[in-house]
Amino acid sequence: RHKRDTDRTIEIRRYSPVEGGGRAGRGRGDGSKVEPRMRVGGKAGTNGMRADEEVAPGAAPSAKGSTKVVVGVTAAIGWSEMDRSQRLVHVRKEGLIGIIVFLTQLPESVAFAFLAKLTPPVGLHSAWILGLISSLFGGRPGMISGAAGARATIIGAFLVAPTRPGLNGENAEIVFPAVVISGGLMLVIYALKLYRFTKIIPESVMVGFLNGIGILIVVSQIFSFKEDDNIAWRSGAELGFMLLICGTAILIMELVPKLPCSFSNLVPSSLLALIVGAVLEFALIRPLGFFTNTIGDVARITEENRFPVPFMIDPQYDMSLLSLPGKAESIFILSVLLCAVGSIETLLTAEVVTEVLKTPNDPKRVMLALGGANIIAGFLGGMGGDATIGLSKMNVMSGGTSRISGTVAALGILVCIMGAYPLLNFIPIAALTGIMLVLALHTFAWMSIPYVLSALLPREAWRAKFQIGKYQLLPLKVDRYDALIMAAVTIISAVSNIVYATATGVVLACGRFTWESSQDFVVESSMQDDGAKLYVAHGELFFGTANYFHTEFDYVTDPERVQLLLQFEPQDYSAVHALRKIQSNYETCGKTLEVRVHGAKRAGGELMPKASAADEGPTSGLGDGWHQAGPLTAI
């Protein structure tokens, strides 16, 4: 327990990778406590760990191993506050975590390149460029960026499968200018602060979004089991050995992390799956006279493509194809889709990391770094990328809280593609397929299936019958509209496009909110002591309630003085137009209408007095509410 400049106390301890929710480097190397930086009622310190629970002055110390934090107090220890031993411990831990992330990201980047119908170097160069720039200059320490599955599926939809192994898909020339333009559009989002609109994406849309990505990843792996002509299916011993390697990789990915030993924490399961797959291929299958495809067989990484080259001068691309009719339109559409899905996935991943680390997130710097990284990656012949939810969660839950781990991971891929590239050629394609299938398995939101099925049953009593022992298979309480959004976004993502699916989900959610808000709008009227008639509008006056608002008034029989009290100021042009229409109708009848609004800021910029508790609901205090409100100048 420590005390500094305030009457409040705070106790912290060193966090382990599991216990601390991913936070690391808080204590000394020997496990002793260090004095935190504290600010009351202000912003966070170096890392900005927010506090949630107040400890009374003079309170007894908590039990050993507990953590108590204080409301309004932030505890963090920055690099400048660490002594030499603490810095060494911090760098060593972040470096080891970065190596684990690198070994996990490496096979994923190769698999995402195949998913986009591009060669492995395209995905690997994108991974280290995105990861390095975002880690060094981005606004969310702890977040990992690189080639991503959502973008890969979009790119793959615009390309035609290559005619023979080792080549990029047909129309690959449109990818790189589209990636550059998408980076520019991300900078526009940064400049106009459009990143704020991610707040309107509901959870039901996110569930459908993840489901769609999972389905697309599974479908994209079908190419592994087809012949080189991408038409006939592989058969016989080759298919059997591919299933053996793929199944082994899946078992390793699923079971090794669950083993109660230190080995499972030291070696990433994805790396182990690749090693075992290569051993099976070259120690068992090929000595028997059979073989399955490896990266070297399909798209060999060579001396020529281990370094990134500007796409305009790369001899493997025919830039003259960009002048053909329809190419410019394809580039623009692809760039918009890449910008949209990249921005959404990155900003949402940043929020996930923020929830784990409880440290500040700067979305402006996130978008600035993302846009710049995609421009550079596209210019150097990469497929671009964004933040990866899976790798970011793995990083922070392992203890990676700073920029070091992400930087180490990016540099690891850089060294591997430029120096250790011959080793990558030995990786079996079937092992990559197993890794991607596990990734899809953990991406799909499986809880959405019983939720949607439960919504199809009309009664709660019917849902209650689906149980095994005491375990309820279907949720009893469901929102059918949310279930509809989940299903719609999932289906559209799988058959069309993730961006279109997300937009559809947001439109459905906004439509539902608009309808329900319009049903809550109520207009009451009463006669006042001074002979005026008072109308009180409870609820939001916006386009969903404005169209028939004028029908609530009795223009002929109302007295000469009419008063209208709005609970909230007009929300849009439709609301202002409706008020002007009502005012015009009363003027036609030779009567006057005075409009006042509660509490919110009116058009002139002045604050109106807040409504009293008596004015909150219908039928009470209508006259008092009128005297506590101020005039509305918007009309």
C-alpha positions in Angstrom: 0.0 0.0 0.0 1.3 3.4 -1.0 0.3 6.9 -0.3 1.1 10.0 -2.3 -0.2 13.6 -2.1 -3.8 12.4 -1.5 -5.7 10.8 1.3 -6.5 7.8 -0.9 -4.4 4.7 -1.1 -3.8 2.2 -3.8 -2.3 -1.3 -3.8 -0.9 -2.9 -6.9 1.1 -6.1 -7.6 3.0 -7.6 -10.4 0.7 -9.1 -13.0 1.3 -12.5 -14.5 0.3 -13.0 -18.1 -3.0 -14.7 -17.1 -3.9 -13.0 -13.8 -3.3 -9.5 -15.0 -5.6 -9.6 -18.0 -2.6 -9.1 -20.2 -0.9 -6.3 -18.3 2.8 -6.7 -17.7 5.8 -4.7 -16.5 4.0 -3.3 -13.5 6.4 -4.6 -10.9 10.1 -5.0 -10.4 11.9 -8.0 -11.7 12.0 -9.5 -8.3 8.3 -9.3 -7.8 8.3 -6.4 -5.4 5.8 -3.6 -5.6 6.6 -0.2 -7.1 5.1 3.1 -6.4 2.6 4.1 -9.1 1.9 7.4 -10.7 -1.3 8.7 -9.3 -3.7 11.4 -10.5 -7.1 12.1 -9.1 -9.9 13.0 -11.4 -7.6 13.4 -14.3 -6.5 11.4 -17.4 -4.5 8.3 -17.3 -0.8 8.2 -16.7 1.7 6.6 -19.0 -0.4 3.6 -19.6 -3.6 4.9 -18.0 -4.8 2.0 -16.0 -8.2 3.0 -14.9 -9.5 2.4 -11.4 -12.8 0.9 -10.4 -13.0 0.4 -6.7 -12.3 2.9 -3.9 -10.2 2.0 -0.9 -11.1 4.0 2.2 -8.2 5.9 3.9 -6.6 3.8 6.6 -8.3 0.6 5.4 -6.7 -2.6 6.3 -4.4 -4.2 3.7 -6.1 -6.6 1.4 -5.4 -10.3 1.3 -2.1 -11.4 -0.3 -2.3 -11.5 -4.0 -5.4 -9.2 -4.3 -5.5 -6.0 -6.3 -7.3 -2.9 -5.1 -7.7 0.2 -7.1 -9.3 3.6 -6.5 -12.0 5.5 -8.2 -10.6 8.4 -10.2 -7.0 7.2 -9.6 -4.8 5.8 -12.3 -1.9 3.6 -11.7 0.8 3.0 -14.2 4.5 2.8 -14.5 6.2 4.2 -17.6 9.5 3.5 -19.2 11.0 6.6 -17.6 10.0 5.4 -14.2 11.6 2.0 -14.5 15.0 1.3 -13.2 17.5 -0.7 -15.3 16.5 -4.1 -14.0 12.8 -3.4 -14.6 13.5 -2.3 -18.2 15.4 -5.5 -18.9 12.6 -7.6 -17.5 10.0 -5.6 -19.5 11.9 -5.8 -22.8 12.7 -9.5 -22.4 9.1 -10.4 -21.7 7.7 -8.3 -24.5 10.3 -9.6 -26.9 9.5 -13.3 -26.1 5.8 -12.5 -26.6 6.6 -10.8 -29.9 8.4 -13.9 -31.1 5.4 -16.1 -30.2 3.1 -13.7 -32.1 5.5 -13.7 -35.1 5.6 -17.5 -35.2 1.8 -17.6 -35.1 1.3 -14.8 -37.6 3.7 -16.2 -40.2 1.6 -19.2 -41.3 -1.6 -17.1 -41.1 -0.1 -14.5 -43.5 0.8 -17.2 -46.0 -2.7 -18.7 -45.7 -4.3 -15.3 -46.2 -2.3 -14.8 -49.3 -3.6 -18.0 -50.8 -7.1 -17.0 -49.6 -6.7 -13.8 -51.7 -5.5 -15.9 -54.7 -2.0 -14.2 -54.4 1.4 -15.6 -53.7 2.9 -16.0 -50.2 5.4 -13.1 -50.5 2.5 -10.7 -51.1 1.0 -11.6 -47.8 4.3 -11.8 -45.9 5.5 -8.3 -47.0 2.1 -6.9 -46.1 2.3 -8.5 -42.6 5.6 -6.9 -41.7 4.9 -3.5 -43.2 1.5 -3.2 -41.5 2.8 -4.6 -38.3 5.9 -2.4 -38.1 4.2 0.9 -38.9 1.1 0.3 -36.8 3.2 -0.9 -33.8 5.6 2.1 -33.9 3.2 4.9 -34.8 -0.3 3.6 -34.1 -2.5 4.8 -31.2 -3.2 1.4 -29.7 -0.2 -0.3 -28.1 -0.6 -4.1 -27.8 -2.6 -4.4 -31.0 -1.2 -6.6 -33.8 -1.7 -5.6 -37.5 -1.0 -7.5 -40.7 -2.6 -9.4 -43.5 -6.2 -10.1 -42.5 -8.8 -12.7 -43.5 -11.7 -10.3 -44.1 -9.6 -8.3 -46.6 -8.3 -11.5 -48.2 -11.8 -12.7 -48.9 -12.7 -9.5 -50.5 -9.6 -9.4 -52.7 -10.2 -13.1 -53.6 -13.7 -12.3 -54.9 -12.2 -9.8 -57.4 -9.6 -12.2 -58.8 -9.7 -15.3 -60.9 -7.8 -18.4 -59.7 -4.4 -18.7 -61.3 -4.1 -20.9 -64.4 -1.1 -22.8 -62.8 0.6 -22.9 -59.4 3.1 -20.3 -58.4 1.2 -17.3 -60.0 -1.0 -14.6 -58.7 -4.7 -14.8 -59.7 -5.9 -13.1 -62.9 -6.5 -9.4 -62.4 -4.0 -9.2 -59.6 -2.8 -5.9 -61.1 -5.9 -4.1 -59.7 -5.1 -5.1 -56.1 -2.1 -2.8 -55.5 -3.5 0.5 -56.7 -6.7 -0.4 -54.8 -4.7 -0.9 -51.6 -3.0 2.4 -52.1 -6.3 4.2 -52.6 -7.9 2.4 -49.6 -5.0 3.8 -47.5 -5.8 7.3 -48.8 -9.5 6.8 -47.9 -8.4 5.8 -44.4 -6.6 9.1 -44.1 -9.8 10.8 -45.2 -11.6 9.0 -42.4 -8.9 10.2 -40.0 -9.2 13.8 -41.2 -13.0 13.9 -41.1 -13.1 11.9 -37.8 -15.5 9.4 -39.4 -14.1 6.7 -37.1 -16.6 7.9 -34.5 -19.5 6.2 -36.4 -18.3 2.7 -35.4 -20.2 3.3 -32.2 -23.5 2.6 -34.0 -22.5 -0.9 -35.0 -24.6 -3.2 -32.7 -23.4 -6.4 -31.2 -25.8 -8.5 -33.4 -24.1 -7.1 -36.5 -20.7 -8.0 -35.1 -21.8 -11.6 -34.4 -23.0 -11.9 -38.1 -19.7 -10.3 -39.2 -17.6 -12.9 -37.4 -19.8 -15.7 -38.6 -19.4 -14.5 -42.2 -15.6 -14.4 -41.9 -15.6 -17.9 -40.4 -17.7 -19.3 -43.3 -15.6 -17.5 -45.9 -12.4 -18.9 -44.5 -13.8 -22.4 -44.6 -15.0 -22.1 -48.1 -11.7 -20.6 -49.3 -9.8 -23.7 -48.1 -11.6 -25.9 -50.6 -8.9 -25.0 -53.2 -6.4 -27.1 -51.2 -8.3 -30.3 -52.1 -8.6 -29.5 -55.8 -6.2 -30.3 -58.6 -4.1 -27.6 -60.1 -6.8 -26.9 -62.7 -9.1 -25.9 -59.8 -11.8 -28.2 -61.2 -11.2 -31.8 -60.4 -10.9 -33.0 -56.8 -7.8 -34.7 -55.5 -8.2 -38.4 -54.8 -6.5 -41.6 -53.8 -3.4 -41.6 -51.6 -2.7 -37.9 -52.1 -6.1 -36.9 -50.7 -5.7 -39.4 -47.8 -2.3 -38.0 -46.9 -3.6 -34.4 -47.2 -6.4 -35.2 -44.7 -3.8 -36.8 -42.4 -1.6 -33.7 -42.3 -4.7 -31.4 -42.1 -6.3 -33.5 -39.3 -3.0 -33.6 -37.4 -2.6 -29.8 -37.6 -6.2 -29.4 -36.3 -5.6 -31.7 -33.3 -2.3 -29.9 -32.5 -3.9 -26.5 -32.7 -6.8 -27.6 -30.4 -5.1 -29.9 -27.9 -1.6 -28.6 -27.4 -2.6 -25.3 -25.7 -4.7 -27.3 -23.2 -1.8 -29.5 -22.1 -0.8 -28.8 -18.4 2.9 -28.3 -19.1 5.2 -25.4 -19.8 6.0 -26.7 -23.3 2.5 -25.7 -24.5 3.1 -22.1 -23.5 6.6 -21.9 -25.0 5.9 -23.2 -28.5 3.0 -21.8 -30.4 0.6 -24.5 -31.5 0.5 -23.1 -35.1 4.3 -23.4 -35.4 4.2 -27.0 -33.9 1.5 -27.9 -36.5 3.7 -26.7 -39.3 6.8 -28.6 -38.0 4.8 -31.8 -37.6 3.3 -31.4 -41.0 6.7 -31.0 -42.6 8.0 -34.0 -40.7 5.1 -36.1 -42.0 5.6 -34.9 -45.5 9.3 -35.4 -45.8 9.9 -38.3 -43.4 6.9 -40.4 -44.1 4.9 -39.5 -47.2 7.6 -38.8 -49.7 9.8 -41.8 -48.7 6.8 -43.9 -49.5 6.7 -42.6 -53.0 3.8 -40.1 -52.5 3.6 -36.4 -52.0 1.3 -33.5 -51.1 1.9 -29.9 -52.2 4.1 -27.6 -50.2 4.5 -23.8 -50.5 7.6 -24.5 -52.7 5.5 -26.7 -55.0 2.7 -24.2 -55.4 4.3 -20.8 -55.1 8.1 -21.0 -54.4 9.6 -18.1 -52.5 12.9 -17.2 -54.3 15.7 -14.8 -54.3 13.7 -12.6 -56.7 10.6 -12.1 -54.6 12.0 -12.0 -51.1 12.4 -8.2 -51.3 9.4 -5.9 -51.8 9.4 -4.1 -55.2 7.1 -1.2 -56.3 4.3 -2.8 -58.2 4.7 -0.5 -61.2 8.2 -1.9 -62.0 7.6 -5.5 -61.0 8.0 -7.6 -64.2 5.4 -10.2 -63.1 2.6 -7.6 -63.4 1.3 -6.2 -66.7 0.4 -2.6 -65.9 -1.1 -2.1 -69.3 -4.1 -4.2 -68.3 -5.2 -1.3 -66.0 -6.2 0.7 -69.0 -8.8 -1.8 -70.1 -12.5 -0.9 -69.8 -13.9 -1.6 -66.4 -10.6 -1.8 -64.6 -10.9 1.7 -63.0 -14.3 0.9 -61.7 -13.1 -2.4 -60.2 -10.2 -0.6 -58.6 -12.4 2.0 -57.0 -15.0 -0.5 -55.7 -12.3 -2.7 -54.3 -10.6 0.2 -52.6 -13.8 1.3 -50.9 -14.6 -2.2 -49.7 -11.0 -2.6 -48.4 -11.1 0.7 -46.6 -14.5 0.0 -45.0 -13.7 -3.5 -43.8 -10.2 -2.5 -42.7 -11.4 0.5 -40.7 -14.2 -1.3 -39.0 -12.1 -4.3 -38.1 -9.2 -2.2 -36.8 -11.3 0.2 -34.7 -13.3 -2.7 -33.2 -10.1 -4.6 -32.4 -8.7 -1.5 -30.8 -11.7 -1.4 -28.5 -11.3 -5.1 -27.6 -7.7 -4.4 -26.6 -8.7 -1.4 -24.6 -11.2 -3.4 -22.7 -8.5 -5.9 -21.7 -5.6 -3.5 -20.9 -7.7 -0.6 -19.5 -5.3 1.9 -21.1 -6.2 4.8 -23.4 -6.9 4.3 -27.1 -6.3 7.0 -29.7 -8.4 6.2 -32.7 -7.0 9.1 -34.6 -3.5 7.7 -34.5 -4.8 4.3 -35.2 -6.4 5.4 -38.5 -3.4 7.6 -39.4 -1.0 4.7 -39.0 -3.3 2.3 -40.8 -3.8 4.5 -43.8 -0.1 5.3 -44.1 0.8 1.6 -43.8 -1.6 0.5 -46.5 -0.3 3.2 -48.9 3.2 1.9 -48.4 2.2 -1.8 -48.5 0.2 -1.3 -51.7 3.0 0.7 -53.3 5.5 -2.1 -52.5 3.3 -4.8 -54.0 1.5 -5.9 -50.9 -2.2 -6.8 -50.3 -2.4 -4.4 -47.3 -4.1 -5.3 -44.1 -5.5 -4.2 -40.8 -5.7 -5.2 -37.2 -6.2 -8.9 -36.5 -8.6 -9.7 -33.6 -7.2 -13.2 -32.9 -3.5 -12.2 -32.8 -4.2 -9.0 -30.8 -6.1 -10.9 -28.1 -3.4 -13.5 -27.9 -0.8 -10.8 -27.5 -2.5 -8.9 -24.8 -3.6 -12.0 -22.9 0.0 -13.2 -22.9 1.2 -10.0 -21.4 2.0 -7.8 -24.4 1.0 -4.3 -23.4 3.5 -2.0 -25.2 4.7 -1.5 -28.8 7.7 -3.8 -28.3 5.9 -7.1 -28.9 4.2 -6.0 -32.1 7.5 -4.5 -33.4 9.4 -7.7 -32.7 6.7 -9.8 -34.4 6.9 -7.6 -37.5 10.7 -7.7 -37.6 10.6 -11.4 -37.2 8.5 -11.8 -40.4 10.8 -9.3 -42.1 13.9 -11.4 -41.3 12.1 -14.6 -42.2 11.0 -13.6 -45.6 14.3 -11.9 -46.5 16.7 -14.4 -44.9 15.1 -17.6 -43.9 12.8 -17.9 -46.9 14.0 -21.3 -48.1 12.5 -22.9 -44.9 9.1 -21.6 -45.8 9.1 -23.6 -49.0 8.9 -26.8 -47.0 5.6 -26.0 -45.3 2.8 -28.3 -46.5 -0.4 -26.6 -47.8 -2.5 -29.1 -45.9 -1.0 -27.9 -42.6 -1.9 -24.3 -43.5 -5.4 -25.5 -44.3 -5.7 -27.1 -40.8 -4.6 -23.9 -39.2 -7.1 -21.8 -41.1 -9.9 -24.2 -40.3 -9.1 -23.9 -36.6 -9.0 -20.1 -37.0 -12.5 -20.3 -38.6 -13.7 -22.5 -35.8 -12.8 -19.9 -33.2 -13.9 -17.0 -35.3 -17.5 -18.3 -35.8 -19.8 -17.2 -32.9 -21.4 -20.6 -32.2 -23.7 -19.2 -29.6 -25.6 -17.5 -32.4 -26.9 -20.8 -33.7 -29.0 -21.8 -30.7 -30.0 -18.1 -30.4 -31.4 -18.0 -33.9 -33.0 -21.5 -33.6 -34.7 -20.4 -30.3 -36.1 -17.3 -32.1 -37.9 -19.6 -34.6 -39.9 -21.2 -31.8 -42.9 -19.1 -30.9 -43.2 -19.9 -27.2 -40.8 -20.0 -24.3 -42.3 -23.3 -23.1 -41.3 -25.0 -26.3 -37.7 -23.8 -25.9 -37.6 -25.1 -22.4 -38.1 -28.7 -23.7 -34.7 -28.6 -25.4 -32.4 -29.6 -22.6 -30.1 -32.4 -21.6 -30.3 -33.0 -17.9 -30.0 -29.6 -16.3 -28.3 -28.1 -19.4 -30.6 -25.8 -21.4 -29.8 -26.1 -25.1 -31.7 -23.1 -26.3 -31.9 -19.7 -24.6 -35.4 -19.0 -23.2 -35.3 -15.2 -23.7 -34.4 -14.1 -27.2 -35.0 -11.0 -29.3 -36.3 -12.1 -32.7 -35.2 -9.0 -34.5 -31.6 -9.4 -33.2 -31.7 -13.0 -34.4 -32.9 -11.8 -37.8 -30.0 -9.4 -38.0 -27.5 -12.1 -37.0 -28.8 -14.4 -39.6 -29.0 -11.8 -42.3 -25.5 -10.5 -41.8 -24.1 -14.0 -41.7 -25.8 -15.1 -45.0 -25.0 -11.9 -46.9 -21.4 -12.1 -45.7 -21.1 -15.7 -47.0 -22.8 -15.2 -50.4 -22.0 -11.6 -51.2 -19.7 -9.2 -49.3 -18.8 -8.5 -45.7 -19.1 -4.7 -46.2 -22.6 -5.0 -47.7 -23.6 -7.4 -44.9 -22.4 -5.0 -42.2 -24.2 -2.1 -43.9 -27.4 -4.2 -44.1 -27.2 -5.1 -40.4 -26.7 -1.5 -39.4 -29.6 -0.3 -41.5 -31.8 -3.0 -40.0 -30.8 -2.1 -36.5 -31.3 1.6 -37.1 -34.7 0.9 -38.7 -35.8 -1.0 -35.7 -34.7 1.7 -33.3 -36.4 4.4 -35.5 -39.7 2.4 -35.5 -39.7 1.8 -31.7 -38.7 5.5 -31.0 -41.6 6.6 -33.1 -44.0 4.4 -31.1 -43.0 6.1 -27.9 -43.9 9.6 -29.1 -47.0 10.9 -27.3 -48.8 14.3 -27.5 -51.0 15.6 -24.6 -53.0 18.7 -24.3 -54.6 20.8 -21.5 -56.1 24.2 -20.9 -54.2 26.7 -18.9 -55.5 29.2 -16.3 -54.7 32.1 -18.7 -56.9 30.7 -21.4 -54.1 29.3 -23.5 -54.0 25.7 -24.7 -50.8 23.7 -24.0 -49.6 20.8 -26.0 -46.8 18.6 -24.6 -44.8 16.3 -26.9 -43.2 13.4 -25.0 -40.4 11.8 -26.9 -38.1 12.6 -29.9 -39.4 14.7 -32.7 -37.5 13.4 -35.8 -38.3 12.1 -39.2 -39.9 9.0 -37.8 -42.5 11.0 -35.8 -42.6 14.3 -37.7 -44.7 13.2 -40.7 -48.0 12.9 -38.8 -47.2 15.3 -36.0 -49.4 18.1 -37.5 -52.5 15.9 -37.2 -52.3 16.0 -33.4 -53.6 19.7 -33.3 -57.1 21.1 -33.5 -56.5 24.2 -35.5 -60.2 25.3 -35.7 -61.4 25.0 -32.1 -58.1 25.9 -30.3 -58.0 29.3 -28.6 -56.1 32.2 -30.0 -53.0 31.4 -27.9 -51.5 28.0 -28.3 -48.4 26.7 -26.6 -46.2 23.7 -27.6 -43.7 22.2 -25.2 -41.1 19.8 -26.6 -39.3 17.3 -24.4 -36.3 17.5 -26.7 -35.2 19.9 -29.4 -36.0 19.0 -33.0 -33.6 16.4 -34.3 -33.5 17.0 -38.0 -35.0 18.9 -40.9 -38.2 16.9 -41.0 -38.9 17.9 -37.4 -38.2 21.6 -38.1 -40.4 21.4 -41.2 -43.2 19.8 -39.2 -43.1 22.7 -36.7 -43.2 25.3 -39.4 -46.1 23.5 -41.0 -48.0 23.6 -37.6 -47.1 27.3 -37.1 -48.3 28.1 -40.6 -51.7 26.3 -40.0 -52.3 28.3 -36.9 -51.4 31.6 -38.6 -53.9 30.8 -41.4 -56.5 30.5 -38.6 -55.5 33.8 -37.1 -53.9 32.2 -34.1 -50.4 32.3 -32.5 -48.2 29.4 -31.6 -45.3 29.6 -29.2 -42.9 26.7 -29.0 -40.6 25.9 -26.1 -38.1 23.1 -25.4 -36.8 21.5 -22.3 -33.2 21.4 -21.2 -31.3 20.7 -24.4 -29.3 23.4 -26.2 -31.4 25.4 -28.6 -30.5 26.8 -32.0 -29.2 30.1 -30.4 -26.7 28.1 -28.3 -28.2 28.9 -24.9 -29.1 26.3 -22.4 -32.7 26.0 -21.4 -33.7 25.1 -17.8 -33.9 21.4 -17.1 -37.4 19.9 -16.7 -38.4 18.9 -13.2 -39.2 15.4 -12.2 -42.9 16.2 -12.5 -42.4 17.0 -16.1 -40.8 13.6 -17.1 -44.1 11.7 -17.6 -47.5 12.3 -19.1 -50.4 14.1 -17.4 -48.4 15.8 -14.6 -47.0 19.3 -14.2 -47.7 20.4 -17.8 -48.1 24.0 -16.9 -45.0 24.0 -14.6 -42.9 22.4 -17.3 -43.9 25.2 -19.7 -42.6 27.9 -17.3 -39.3 26.0 -16.8 -38.6 25.8 -20.5 -37.3 28.4 -22.9 -38.2 29.5 -26.4 -37.1 27.5 -29.5 -35.6 29.7 -32.2 -35.0 26.9 -34.8 -38.3 27.7 -36.6 
